[in-house]
């Protein structure tokens, strides 16, 4: 028997449904038959994964989706041959499973989907017992006493305001459709059992977990195919729609899963060929396997070393490479890495290294190629019958003119290949500097992650910090998110700021470094490069600001109002800035706008700036700006490096200094008048 609840303890709709069943045994019987199917279902067994057998169980086994099949992507097994069209449609078409895109879903989206799934299950159970027809039969054969009681209940609970059932039982007046629908809805299991039956809030976590668990319930070969064809997300209907494609590639997914992603760049007509993913196709400029709409330039690589390297990498790395392999920058970067031993480097580190150099590798390579071409006279080499440097004045031959521009990167790659066939050392010379700086960055990142818990190694890319699993991994490793992110920042102590190690700060410097043909030491470290980059950026900013200001003002210094170069006041030092280069250096060192915004006002004797610091702690410096009017200073601003606001104690010290300084200015003016 169904235990009914007190009205004061349950929602009105649920109480009304339970009272309705008390009045009508026929409706109670309909509920019992539904309950027979649903009574053992709860939030914990509504959605379950059988990882061992590669299955998903829905509603405690009422529906099982089996993926462990050779001939089909999936099979549906239904308990007692029940009709499950609505449930299966939702699971197959509407439920999204995530691969590369592991960002947590919006809570509203998840909750809505869970509510829909729960409601569908109730409606299916309603259908299994033919409840709709049986309720209609009950209404059309209702007795007057039952009609009166039900009308009283539903009018009292504001479902309608007229005794429609009584009018039908006594006089045959047609029952409005709205009344029928209300009674049917009250006979659904969730109306009777309430929100606690398969509670939505409890089911949300199971639903969300399933969305991110494709790797657990899919066979490994199928999951590899899904990653390649649906790198962000997929539905199970996608597997059914692409069943023939997946079957063609399934054996390749078993034998060469790590390079499977490149099959997408090949004509479908060759997918069943056993040699589809052989290395030779990556080196063959005339291979028919590649789809020219996907890969316009062949060969993919000129060097077998590069092909061997990608065949040693994990699928996650090749997934990304397959999407960007058309970029010559990427192919240059891969070739540079192929000279290095990457076997002990985490795949995420290799991937982030490639991404860091993705936009500059080609230009770095070209800088070295142009230098070597002139040094070794490539364009006079008899093995080169195809290209000439368009800077040359010799136009008598029919060779193609090229320059050291990214527009000609493909031509340079081919030229290096032509000349290195009989001279392998030349190939290494072209890539050695790029390989060394890439190695420095790679080892730098690898050293950082080696100090971190292994659970966090997959989350070193900042783009993963919004992912579903990131905060779970932080919690598991007992690491604070702010502390974790600090590992991947450069810290400028003097400027009191930091930037990400994934920022182009060093990359910008490398472009100039290579253009100037500076030597790259074999034992170069990324920390050393960062220090060089810091000095380069400082000098670049200084020179740019100086050139800008020199175009606007002609003088390099102006009259100081301070009596001494440095004024000592209550344990603090105050240095007035009255030389152009000194003002610029202050702005560059401490990252603020003093030079750009205030130099002309200082020159016009409208503004005075001081570099200040405590005598005992000269590194704790600030910049003080004052308006200068009528031979008096008026406080304007006081900033630490990077425009960080000064604390109250510093402000009080400065206020006292300004008062004392103004007193000195007044006395000096009086003295000048007396002397005059």
C-alpha positions as CSV (number, residue, x, y, z in Angstrom):
1,X,0.0,0.0,0.0
2,X,1.1,3.6,-0.6
3,X,1.8,5.6,2.6
4,X,0.0,8.9,2.2
5,X,1.4,12.1,3.8
6,X,-0.2,14.8,6.0
7,X,-1.2,17.9,3.9
8,X,0.9,20.2,6.0
9,X,4.1,18.3,5.3
10,X,3.9,18.0,1.5
11,X,3.2,20.3,-1.5
12,X,-0.5,20.9,-2.4
13,X,-0.2,19.2,-5.8
14,X,1.2,16.0,-4.2
15,X,-1.4,16.0,-1.5
16,X,-4.2,16.4,-4.0
17,X,-2.8,13.5,-6.1
18,X,-2.8,11.3,-3.0
19,X,-6.3,12.3,-2.0
20,X,-7.5,11.5,-5.6
21,X,-6.2,7.9,-5.3
22,X,-8.0,7.5,-2.0
23,X,-11.3,8.4,-3.7
24,X,-10.8,6.3,-6.8
25,X,-9.4,2.7,-6.4
26,X,-9.2,2.4,-10.2
27,X,-6.8,5.3,-10.3
28,X,-4.9,3.8,-7.4
29,X,-4.5,0.6,-9.3
30,X,-3.0,2.6,-12.3
31,X,-0.5,4.1,-9.9
32,X,0.5,0.7,-8.4
33,X,1.2,-0.7,-11.9
34,X,3.5,2.3,-12.6
35,X,5.1,2.0,-9.2
36,X,6.0,-1.7,-9.9
37,X,8.4,-0.4,-12.7
38,X,9.8,2.6,-10.8
39,X,9.9,1.7,-7.1
40,X,13.5,0.6,-7.1
41,X,14.8,3.5,-9.2
42,X,16.6,6.4,-7.3
43,X,19.1,9.1,-8.2
44,X,22.1,6.8,-7.6
45,X,21.0,4.1,-10.1
46,X,19.2,6.3,-12.6
47,X,22.4,6.8,-14.7
48,X,25.2,4.2,-14.2
49,X,28.4,3.3,-16.1
50,X,29.6,-0.3,-16.3
51,X,33.2,0.5,-17.3
52,X,34.2,-3.2,-17.5
53,X,31.5,-4.2,-20.0
54,X,31.4,-0.8,-21.7
55,X,27.7,-0.1,-21.0
56,X,25.4,2.6,-19.7
57,X,22.5,1.6,-17.5
58,X,19.5,3.9,-17.5
59,X,16.7,3.8,-14.9
60,X,18.2,0.8,-12.9
61,X,18.6,-1.3,-16.0
62,X,15.3,-0.6,-17.7
63,X,17.4,0.5,-20.7
64,X,21.0,-0.6,-21.3
65,X,23.2,0.9,-24.0
66,X,25.9,-1.6,-24.9
67,X,29.0,-0.3,-26.7
68,X,31.0,-3.5,-26.6
69,X,30.0,-4.6,-30.1
70,X,32.1,-5.4,-33.2
71,X,29.5,-5.0,-35.9
72,X,27.6,-2.0,-34.4
73,X,28.6,1.2,-32.6
74,X,26.0,0.5,-29.9
75,X,23.0,-1.7,-29.1
76,X,19.9,-1.0,-26.9
77,X,18.7,-3.6,-24.5
78,X,15.2,-3.0,-23.1
79,X,13.8,-4.8,-20.1
80,X,10.5,-6.7,-20.7
81,X,10.3,-5.3,-24.3
82,X,9.1,-2.0,-22.9
83,X,8.5,1.0,-25.2
84,X,11.4,3.4,-24.4
85,X,11.3,5.7,-27.5
86,X,11.3,8.9,-25.5
87,X,14.0,7.9,-23.1
88,X,16.3,6.5,-25.8
89,X,15.7,9.6,-28.0
90,X,16.7,11.9,-25.1
91,X,19.9,9.8,-24.3
92,X,20.9,9.3,-28.0
93,X,20.1,12.8,-29.4
94,X,19.7,15.3,-26.6
95,X,22.4,14.3,-24.1
96,X,25.8,15.8,-24.9
97,X,29.1,14.0,-24.1
98,X,32.3,16.0,-23.9
99,X,35.7,15.2,-25.2
100,X,38.1,18.1,-25.7
101,X,35.6,20.7,-24.4
102,X,35.6,19.9,-20.7
103,X,34.2,23.2,-19.5
104,X,31.6,22.7,-16.8
105,X,28.1,23.1,-18.2
106,X,25.9,25.9,-17.0
107,X,24.0,24.7,-13.9
108,X,20.7,25.9,-15.4
109,X,21.3,23.7,-18.5
110,X,22.1,20.7,-16.5
111,X,19.1,21.1,-14.2
112,X,16.8,21.5,-17.1
113,X,18.1,18.4,-18.8
114,X,17.8,16.4,-15.6
115,X,14.2,17.5,-15.1
116,X,13.4,16.6,-18.7
117,X,14.9,13.1,-18.3
118,X,13.0,12.5,-15.0
119,X,9.7,13.6,-16.6
120,X,10.3,11.5,-19.6
121,X,10.7,8.4,-17.4
122,X,7.4,9.1,-15.6
123,X,5.6,9.6,-18.9
124,X,7.0,6.3,-20.3
125,X,5.8,4.5,-17.2
126,X,2.5,6.1,-17.7
127,X,2.5,4.8,-21.2
128,X,3.6,1.2,-20.2
129,X,0.4,0.7,-18.1
130,X,-1.8,2.4,-20.8
131,X,-2.7,4.9,-18.1
132,X,-4.1,7.5,-20.6
133,X,-6.8,5.2,-22.0
134,X,-7.6,3.8,-18.6
135,X,-8.1,7.2,-17.0
136,X,-10.3,8.3,-19.9
137,X,-12.4,5.1,-19.4
138,X,-12.6,5.9,-15.7
139,X,-13.9,9.4,-16.4
140,X,-16.5,8.3,-18.9
141,X,-17.7,5.6,-16.6
142,X,-17.5,7.6,-13.3
143,X,-20.1,7.2,-10.7
144,X,-22.0,10.2,-9.3
145,X,-20.5,9.7,-5.8
146,X,-16.9,9.6,-7.1
147,X,-17.6,12.5,-9.4
148,X,-18.9,14.6,-6.5
149,X,-15.9,13.8,-4.3
150,X,-13.4,14.4,-7.0
151,X,-15.1,17.7,-8.0
152,X,-15.0,18.9,-4.4
153,X,-11.3,18.0,-4.1
154,X,-10.2,19.7,-7.3
155,X,-12.4,22.8,-6.9
156,X,-11.1,23.2,-3.4
157,X,-7.5,22.9,-4.6
158,X,-8.2,25.4,-7.5
159,X,-7.8,23.0,-10.4
160,X,-11.1,24.2,-11.8
161,X,-14.1,26.1,-10.5
162,X,-17.2,24.1,-11.8
163,X,-18.3,20.5,-10.9
164,X,-17.6,19.2,-14.4
165,X,-17.4,15.5,-13.5
166,X,-20.7,15.7,-11.6
167,X,-22.4,17.4,-14.6
168,X,-21.1,14.6,-16.8
169,X,-22.2,11.8,-14.4
170,X,-25.7,13.3,-13.9
171,X,-26.5,15.0,-17.2
172,X,-23.9,13.8,-19.7
173,X,-22.3,17.2,-20.2
174,X,-19.0,16.9,-21.9
175,X,-15.9,16.9,-19.7
176,X,-13.5,19.7,-20.7
177,X,-10.1,18.6,-22.0
178,X,-8.5,20.6,-19.2
179,X,-10.2,18.5,-16.6
180,X,-9.0,15.3,-18.2
181,X,-5.4,16.6,-18.4
182,X,-5.4,17.6,-14.8
183,X,-6.5,14.2,-13.6
184,X,-4.0,12.4,-15.9
185,X,-1.2,14.7,-14.6
186,X,-2.2,13.9,-11.0
187,X,-1.9,10.2,-11.7
188,X,1.8,10.5,-12.8
189,X,4.2,8.9,-10.3
190,X,6.1,12.1,-9.6
191,X,2.8,13.9,-8.8
192,X,2.0,11.3,-6.2
193,X,5.5,10.6,-4.8
194,X,6.6,14.2,-5.1
195,X,10.0,15.9,-5.8
196,X,11.9,13.5,-3.5
197,X,11.3,10.6,-5.9
198,X,14.5,10.6,-8.0
199,X,15.3,14.0,-6.6
200,X,16.5,16.4,-9.3
201,X,19.3,17.9,-7.1
202,X,20.7,14.5,-6.3
203,X,20.5,13.3,-10.0
204,X,22.4,16.4,-11.3
205,X,25.8,15.2,-10.2
206,X,25.3,11.7,-11.8
207,X,24.1,13.4,-15.0
208,X,27.0,15.7,-15.2
209,X,29.5,13.0,-14.4
210,X,28.1,10.8,-17.2
211,X,28.5,13.7,-19.7
212,X,32.3,13.7,-19.0
213,X,32.7,9.9,-18.8
214,X,32.8,8.9,-22.5
215,X,36.3,7.5,-22.1
216,X,35.0,5.1,-19.4
217,X,32.0,3.6,-21.3
218,X,33.3,3.6,-24.9
219,X,35.9,1.0,-26.0
220,X,39.3,2.6,-26.5
221,X,39.3,2.4,-30.3
222,X,35.9,4.0,-30.5
223,X,36.8,6.8,-28.1
224,X,39.9,7.5,-30.2
225,X,37.7,7.9,-33.3
226,X,35.3,10.1,-31.4
227,X,38.2,12.4,-30.2
228,X,39.3,12.7,-33.8
229,X,35.9,13.4,-35.4
230,X,34.3,15.2,-32.5
231,X,37.2,17.0,-30.7
232,X,34.9,19.1,-28.5
233,X,31.6,17.2,-27.9
234,X,29.3,14.6,-29.4
235,X,26.0,12.8,-29.0
236,X,25.4,9.0,-29.3
237,X,23.4,9.6,-32.4
238,X,26.7,10.9,-34.0
239,X,28.1,7.4,-33.5
240,X,25.1,5.9,-35.3
241,X,25.3,8.4,-38.1
242,X,29.0,7.8,-38.7
243,X,28.9,4.1,-38.1
244,X,30.2,3.2,-41.6
245,X,33.0,5.7,-41.3
246,X,34.1,4.4,-37.9
247,X,34.0,0.8,-39.1
248,X,36.4,1.7,-41.9
249,X,38.8,3.3,-39.5
250,X,38.3,1.0,-36.5
251,X,41.3,-1.3,-37.3
252,X,43.5,1.8,-37.7
253,X,42.3,3.0,-34.3
254,X,43.4,-0.3,-32.8
255,X,46.8,-0.5,-34.5
256,X,47.8,3.2,-34.7
257,X,45.6,5.2,-32.3
258,X,48.3,7.9,-31.7
259,X,48.3,9.1,-35.4
260,X,44.6,8.3,-36.2
261,X,43.8,12.1,-36.3
262,X,45.5,12.4,-39.6
263,X,43.0,10.1,-41.3
264,X,40.6,13.0,-41.3
265,X,42.9,14.8,-43.7
266,X,42.8,11.9,-46.1
267,X,40.2,10.9,-48.8
268,X,37.5,8.6,-47.4
269,X,38.0,6.2,-50.3
270,X,41.4,5.2,-48.9
271,X,40.3,4.7,-45.3
272,X,40.0,0.9,-45.7
273,X,43.6,0.6,-47.0
274,X,46.0,-1.1,-44.6
275,X,48.8,1.4,-45.3
276,X,46.6,4.5,-44.7
277,X,48.7,5.8,-41.8
278,X,52.1,4.7,-43.1
279,X,54.9,7.2,-42.7
280,X,55.6,7.2,-46.4
281,X,52.5,9.3,-47.1
282,X,53.8,12.1,-44.9
283,X,56.9,12.4,-47.0
284,X,55.4,11.9,-50.5
285,X,54.7,15.1,-52.4
286,X,52.6,13.1,-54.8
287,X,50.6,11.0,-52.4
288,X,47.0,10.6,-53.6
289,X,45.8,9.8,-50.1
290,X,45.7,13.4,-48.8
291,X,42.6,15.5,-49.4
292,X,43.8,18.7,-51.0
293,X,40.8,20.6,-49.6
294,X,42.2,19.7,-46.2
295,X,45.9,19.8,-46.9
296,X,46.9,22.1,-49.7
297,X,50.7,21.7,-49.6
298,X,52.6,18.5,-49.9
299,X,54.6,16.8,-48.6
300,X,53.5,17.2,-45.1
301,X,57.1,17.1,-44.0
302,X,60.4,17.0,-45.9
303,X,62.4,15.2,-43.2
304,X,61.8,11.7,-42.1
305,X,63.1,12.8,-38.7
306,X,60.0,14.9,-38.2
307,X,57.6,12.1,-39.3
308,X,59.3,9.7,-36.9
309,X,58.9,12.3,-34.1
310,X,55.1,12.7,-34.6
311,X,54.7,8.9,-34.7
312,X,56.2,8.7,-31.2
313,X,53.8,11.3,-29.8
314,X,50.5,10.7,-27.9
315,X,47.1,11.1,-29.6
316,X,46.3,14.3,-27.6
317,X,49.3,16.0,-29.2
318,X,48.6,14.7,-32.7
319,X,44.9,15.7,-32.4
320,X,46.1,19.3,-32.1
321,X,48.8,18.9,-34.8
322,X,46.3,17.5,-37.3
323,X,44.2,20.6,-36.9
324,X,47.0,23.0,-37.5
325,X,49.4,21.0,-39.7
326,X,48.8,23.3,-42.7
327,X,50.6,26.0,-40.9
328,X,54.3,26.2,-41.9
329,X,55.1,27.6,-38.5
330,X,53.9,24.4,-36.9
331,X,55.7,22.2,-39.3
332,X,58.9,24.1,-38.7
333,X,58.4,23.9,-34.9
334,X,57.8,20.1,-35.1
335,X,61.0,19.7,-37.2
336,X,63.0,21.7,-34.6
337,X,61.6,19.5,-31.8
338,X,62.5,16.3,-33.8
339,X,66.2,17.0,-33.1
340,X,65.5,16.7,-29.3
341,X,64.8,13.8,-27.0
342,X,61.2,14.4,-25.9
343,X,60.6,10.9,-24.5
344,X,60.7,12.1,-20.8
345,X,58.6,15.2,-21.4
346,X,54.9,15.3,-20.4
347,X,52.7,15.6,-23.5
348,X,51.0,18.7,-22.2
349,X,54.5,20.4,-22.0
350,X,55.3,19.4,-25.6
351,X,51.9,20.7,-26.7
352,X,52.3,24.0,-24.9
353,X,55.9,24.4,-26.3
354,X,54.5,24.0,-29.8
355,X,51.7,26.5,-29.1
356,X,54.2,29.0,-27.7
357,X,56.3,28.9,-30.9
358,X,53.3,28.4,-33.2
359,X,53.3,32.0,-34.5
360,X,57.1,32.7,-34.5
361,X,58.9,29.5,-35.5
362,X,58.8,30.2,-39.2
363,X,60.2,33.7,-38.8
364,X,63.0,32.5,-36.5
365,X,63.8,29.7,-39.0
366,X,63.9,32.3,-41.9
367,X,66.3,34.5,-40.0
368,X,68.8,31.7,-39.7
369,X,68.2,30.5,-43.3
370,X,68.8,33.9,-44.8
371,X,72.0,34.3,-42.9
372,X,73.3,30.8,-43.8
373,X,72.2,31.2,-47.4
374,X,74.5,34.3,-47.8
375,X,77.3,32.8,-45.7
376,X,77.3,29.5,-47.6
377,X,76.2,30.9,-51.0
378,X,73.2,28.6,-51.3
379,X,71.9,30.4,-54.4
380,X,75.2,29.6,-56.3
381,X,75.1,26.0,-55.2
382,X,74.7,23.8,-58.3
383,X,72.2,21.5,-56.5
384,X,69.9,24.5,-56.3
385,X,68.3,24.8,-59.7
386,X,65.0,26.3,-58.5
387,X,65.4,29.4,-56.4
388,X,67.3,32.7,-56.3
389,X,67.3,35.5,-53.7
390,X,65.3,38.4,-55.1
391,X,67.8,40.7,-53.4
392,X,70.3,39.6,-56.0
393,X,70.9,41.6,-59.1
394,X,71.5,38.5,-61.2
395,X,68.2,38.0,-63.2
396,X,69.6,36.1,-66.1
397,X,68.5,32.7,-64.9
398,X,65.0,31.4,-64.8
399,X,65.0,30.6,-61.1
400,X,62.1,31.6,-58.8
401,X,62.8,34.7,-56.8
402,X,62.3,34.4,-53.0
403,X,63.0,36.6,-50.1
404,X,63.3,36.1,-46.3
405,X,59.5,36.7,-45.8
406,X,56.9,34.4,-44.5
407,X,55.2,34.6,-47.9
408,X,58.0,32.4,-49.1
409,X,58.4,30.0,-46.2
410,X,57.3,27.0,-48.2
411,X,59.9,27.7,-50.8
412,X,62.6,28.0,-48.1
413,X,61.6,24.7,-46.6
414,X,61.9,23.1,-50.0
415,X,65.3,24.8,-50.7
416,X,66.7,23.5,-47.4
417,X,65.5,20.0,-48.3
418,X,67.2,20.2,-51.7
419,X,70.5,21.3,-50.3
420,X,70.5,19.0,-47.3
421,X,69.9,15.8,-49.2
422,X,73.7,15.4,-49.6
423,X,74.6,17.6,-46.6
424,X,72.7,16.5,-43.4
425,X,74.8,19.0,-41.4
426,X,73.2,21.9,-43.2
427,X,69.7,20.8,-42.0
428,X,70.9,20.7,-38.4
429,X,72.5,24.2,-38.8
430,X,69.2,25.6,-40.0
431,X,67.3,24.3,-37.0
432,X,69.9,24.3,-34.2
433,X,69.1,27.7,-32.7
434,X,65.4,27.2,-32.9
435,X,65.8,23.7,-31.3
436,X,67.8,25.1,-28.4
437,X,65.4,27.9,-27.5
438,X,62.4,25.4,-27.8
439,X,64.3,23.0,-25.6
440,X,64.9,25.7,-23.1
441,X,61.2,26.5,-22.9
442,X,60.2,22.8,-22.7
443,X,62.7,22.0,-19.9
444,X,61.6,25.1,-18.1
445,X,57.9,24.0,-18.1
446,X,58.9,20.4,-17.3
447,X,60.8,21.6,-14.3
448,X,57.8,23.6,-13.0
449,X,55.4,20.7,-13.3
450,X,57.9,18.3,-11.7
451,X,57.3,20.2,-8.4
452,X,53.5,19.8,-8.7
453,X,51.2,17.0,-7.7
454,X,50.7,14.7,-10.8
455,X,46.9,15.3,-10.6
456,X,47.5,18.8,-11.8
457,X,49.8,18.0,-14.7
458,X,46.9,18.0,-17.2
459,X,45.9,21.5,-16.2
460,X,49.0,23.6,-16.9
461,X,47.4,25.3,-19.8
462,X,45.4,28.3,-18.5
463,X,42.6,27.5,-20.9
464,X,41.9,24.3,-18.9
465,X,41.3,26.3,-15.7
466,X,37.5,26.4,-16.3
467,X,37.3,22.7,-17.0
468,X,35.0,20.3,-15.2
469,X,37.9,18.4,-13.6
470,X,40.3,21.3,-12.7
471,X,38.9,22.2,-9.3
472,X,38.4,18.5,-8.4
473,X,42.1,18.0,-9.1
474,X,43.0,21.0,-7.0
475,X,40.9,19.7,-4.1
476,X,42.4,16.2,-4.5
477,X,45.9,17.6,-4.4
478,X,45.1,20.1,-1.6
479,X,46.3,23.0,-3.7
480,X,44.9,26.6,-3.8
481,X,44.0,27.9,-7.2
482,X,46.0,31.2,-6.7
483,X,49.0,29.3,-5.5
484,X,48.9,26.9,-8.5
485,X,48.7,29.8,-11.0
486,X,51.7,31.5,-9.4
487,X,53.9,28.6,-10.6
488,X,53.3,29.8,-14.1
489,X,54.2,33.4,-13.8
490,X,57.3,35.5,-14.1
491,X,57.7,37.9,-11.2
492,X,59.2,41.4,-11.6
493,X,60.1,42.2,-8.1
494,X,61.1,45.8,-8.7
495,X,58.0,46.5,-10.7
496,X,55.7,44.6,-8.4
497,X,54.0,42.8,-11.2
498,X,53.9,39.4,-12.9
499,X,53.1,38.0,-16.3
500,X,52.2,34.5,-17.5
501,X,55.0,32.2,-18.8
502,X,52.7,31.6,-21.7
503,X,52.7,35.3,-22.6
504,X,54.7,36.4,-25.7
505,X,57.1,38.4,-23.6
506,X,60.2,36.3,-24.4
507,X,58.9,35.4,-27.9
508,X,58.9,39.1,-28.9
509,X,62.5,39.3,-27.8
510,X,63.5,36.1,-29.7
511,X,62.4,37.6,-33.0
512,X,64.9,40.5,-32.5
513,X,67.5,38.1,-31.1
514,X,67.4,35.9,-34.2
515,X,67.2,38.9,-36.6
516,X,70.4,40.2,-35.0
517,X,72.1,36.8,-35.5
518,X,73.1,36.5,-31.9
519,X,74.7,33.3,-30.7
520,X,72.5,30.8,-28.9
521,X,74.4,28.8,-26.3
522,X,74.0,25.0,-26.2
523,X,73.3,25.2,-22.4
524,X,70.9,28.1,-22.7
525,X,68.2,28.2,-20.0
526,X,64.8,29.9,-20.3
527,X,65.4,31.8,-17.1
528,X,68.5,33.3,-18.9
529,X,66.5,34.1,-21.9
530,X,63.8,35.8,-19.8
531,X,66.5,38.0,-18.2
532,X,67.8,39.0,-21.6
533,X,64.2,39.6,-22.7
534,X,63.6,41.8,-19.6
535,X,66.6,44.0,-20.5
536,X,65.6,44.1,-24.1
537,X,62.0,45.2,-23.3
538,X,63.3,47.8,-20.9
539,X,65.7,49.3,-23.5
540,X,63.0,49.1,-26.2
541,X,60.5,51.0,-24.1
542,X,63.2,53.5,-23.1
543,X,64.2,54.2,-26.7
544,X,60.6,54.4,-27.9
545,X,59.6,56.9,-25.2
546,X,62.8,58.9,-25.7
547,X,62.2,59.2,-29.5
548,X,58.6,60.1,-28.9
549,X,59.4,62.9,-26.4
550,X,62.3,64.2,-28.5
551,X,59.9,64.8,-31.3
552,X,57.8,67.0,-29.0
553,X,60.4,68.8,-26.8
554,X,63.9,70.1,-27.5
555,X,65.5,70.3,-24.1
556,X,67.0,67.4,-22.2
557,X,66.7,69.0,-18.7
558,X,65.1,71.8,-16.9
559,X,65.6,73.9,-13.7
560,X,65.1,71.9,-10.5
561,X,63.3,73.6,-7.6
562,X,65.0,71.5,-5.0
563,X,68.1,72.9,-3.3
564,X,69.9,69.6,-3.3
565,X,70.0,66.6,-5.8
566,X,68.6,64.4,-2.9
567,X,66.7,65.8,0.1
568,X,66.8,63.7,3.3
569,X,63.6,64.0,5.4
570,X,62.8,62.0,8.5
571,X,64.6,58.8,7.2
572,X,63.4,59.2,3.6
573,X,65.1,60.3,0.4
574,X,63.5,62.6,-2.1
575,X,65.1,63.0,-5.5
576,X,63.6,65.5,-7.9
577,X,63.4,64.3,-11.5
578,X,64.4,67.1,-13.8
579,X,66.2,65.4,-16.7
580,X,64.4,63.9,-19.6
581,X,66.2,60.5,-19.6
582,X,65.9,60.2,-15.8
583,X,62.1,60.8,-16.1
584,X,61.9,58.2,-18.8
585,X,63.9,55.7,-16.8
586,X,61.5,56.2,-13.8
587,X,58.6,55.4,-16.1
588,X,60.2,52.4,-17.7
589,X,61.5,50.9,-14.4
590,X,58.3,51.3,-12.5
591,X,55.7,51.0,-15.3
592,X,53.7,54.1,-15.1
593,X,52.8,57.1,-17.3
594,X,55.0,59.8,-15.8
595,X,57.1,60.4,-18.9
596,X,54.3,60.3,-21.5
597,X,51.8,62.3,-19.5
598,X,53.8,64.8,-17.4
599,X,57.1,65.6,-19.0
600,X,55.8,68.6,-20.9
601,X,54.1,70.0,-17.8
602,X,57.4,69.5,-15.8
603,X,59.2,71.4,-18.6
604,X,56.6,74.3,-18.3
605,X,57.3,74.4,-14.5
606,X,53.7,73.3,-13.8
607,X,54.5,69.9,-12.3
608,X,57.3,68.4,-10.1
609,X,58.0,64.7,-9.7
610,X,60.2,63.0,-7.1
611,X,61.7,59.5,-6.8
612,X,61.4,58.6,-3.1
613,X,62.3,55.7,-0.9
614,X,63.2,55.0,2.8
615,X,66.9,55.3,3.6
616,X,66.9,51.8,5.2
617,X,65.0,50.1,2.3
618,X,66.0,51.8,-1.0
619,X,64.3,49.0,-3.0
620,X,60.9,50.1,-1.6
621,X,60.6,53.1,-3.9
622,X,57.6,55.3,-4.9
623,X,57.0,58.1,-7.4
624,X,55.6,61.3,-6.1
625,X,53.8,63.8,-8.4
626,X,52.9,67.4,-7.3
627,X,51.3,70.3,-9.0
628,X,53.6,73.3,-8.9
629,X,51.8,76.7,-8.7
630,X,52.8,80.1,-7.3
631,X,56.1,78.6,-6.1
632,X,54.3,76.0,-3.9
633,X,53.8,72.2,-4.2
634,X,50.3,70.7,-4.1
635,X,50.0,66.9,-3.7
636,X,48.7,65.1,-6.8
637,X,49.6,61.4,-6.6
638,X,51.9,58.9,-4.9
639,X,52.3,55.5,-6.5
640,X,54.3,52.3,-6.0
641,X,55.5,50.5,-9.2
642,X,52.8,49.5,-11.6
643,X,50.6,52.2,-10.3
644,X,49.8,50.5,-7.0
645,X,48.3,52.9,-4.5
646,X,50.5,54.0,-1.6
647,X,49.5,53.2,2.0
648,X,48.5,55.7,4.6
649,X,51.8,55.9,6.4
650,X,53.6,56.8,3.2
651,X,51.0,59.4,2.4
652,X,51.4,61.0,5.8
653,X,55.1,61.1,5.3
654,X,54.7,62.8,1.9
655,X,52.2,65.3,3.3
656,X,54.7,66.3,6.0
657,X,57.5,66.6,3.4
658,X,55.4,68.8,1.1
659,X,54.6,71.1,4.0
660,X,58.3,71.4,5.0
661,X,59.3,71.8,1.4
662,X,56.8,74.6,0.8
663,X,58.1,76.3,4.0
664,X,61.6,76.1,2.5
665,X,60.3,77.6,-0.8
666,X,58.7,80.5,1.0
667,X,61.8,81.2,3.0
668,X,63.9,81.1,-0.2
669,X,61.6,83.5,-1.9
670,X,61.8,85.9,1.1
671,X,65.6,85.7,1.1
672,X,65.7,86.4,-2.7
673,X,63.6,89.5,-2.2
674,X,65.9,90.7,0.6
675,X,69.0,90.1,-1.5
676,X,67.3,91.9,-4.4
